[in-house]
Amino acid sequence: SGINIKLMKCTGMRESWKMRRVAESLGMKVMMGCMTETSCAISAASQLCSGMDFADLDGAL
C-alpha cells in the first residue's frame, strides 16, 4: 500500500515532508503527485521527490 502526496492539497512543503516521513515509518510506498500546478509549484514539489518511490509531476505540461 502507499500514498500519493500532492503539495497543494497538503498546504505546502513542510506538511508534505511530514506526511512522507510518517508514511515511510509505516512501511508505505510514497508517490509525489500534482494537479494543475504552475511550473513554480512543480519545481517546489520536485525538491521533495528525492528518495521517493514514484513521482508524477506533469501538471505544468
N, C-alpha and C positions, 0 to 999 in steps of 0.2 A: 504494500500500500504506500501511498505517497500524497504529497500536497502540491498544488500549483500556487505559488506566491505571485500576486500581482501588486506591484509597487503602489499604484494609485488606490487600490482597494485597502491597502494596509496602512494608509495615511503617511507613508514615507519610508525612507531608508532605514531608520532606526528600528521601527516596528517590524519591518521585513526581515532585518537581521535577527531580531529576537525570535521571530517565527521559525526562521531557518534553524537556529540553534536548538529550539525545542523539538522540532521535527527530527533533526539528526540524532538527538539524545534518545528519541523513541524508536530509532532504527528505521525511520521512514525515508523513502526517496523524496528528493526535493527538486522541483522544477520552477524556474523563474519564467513567468509568462507576462503578457501585456494585453491591453485592449487597443484603443486607437490613440496612444500617446504621441506626443511630439518627439522629434529626434533628440531633444534635450532630455526628456524623461527616459527614453530608451537608453541613452548614454549613461544616465544615473543607474538604471537597473542593471546594465551590463557590468558595472563596478561590483555588484554583489554576486555575480554568477560564478566567480572563480571557485572551483571545488564542488559546484552543484552537479547533480546527476544529469539534468537536462536544462536547456534554455530555448525559449521560443519568443524571440524579441523582434518580430517583423511588423509591428504596428505602424511604423513610420514609412513603410514601403509603399 
